[in-house]
């Protein structure tokens, strides 16, 4: 069998480069509330309360919160 040739078991072909980029934990990543809840391991109500009190640095885009991972790291470290 030739490497890189699609088969029934490996439709992309052995050694093929995946089309999705690997998920990285960059400081520039923009998180949703659900992602922040999961990352901080807090309840959604707690995260929403902290966001509305401006305790966690974030921006509202329309009716949805957007949070930069790096800003939350700084906040957690007491630098924000």
C-alpha positions, 0 to 999 in steps of 0.5 A: 500500500502506498503512503498518502493514498486514501483507503476505506480505513483512512479516507485522508490517506496515511500521513495526510495533513489534517484540514483543521488547525490544532487548538492552541491556548494562545493569549489572543484566543477569544472565548465565549461564556461557555468556553470560559465556564469550562476553562475556569470550572465555574458555574455559568451564573457565577461567570455571568455575574462576574462579567456583568460586575466587570470583574472579569475583563471582557467586551460585549459584542451585540448581546454576547460576551467575548473574552480574551484568554490572556486578559483572563490569565492576567486577571487570575494572576492579579495583574489586571 
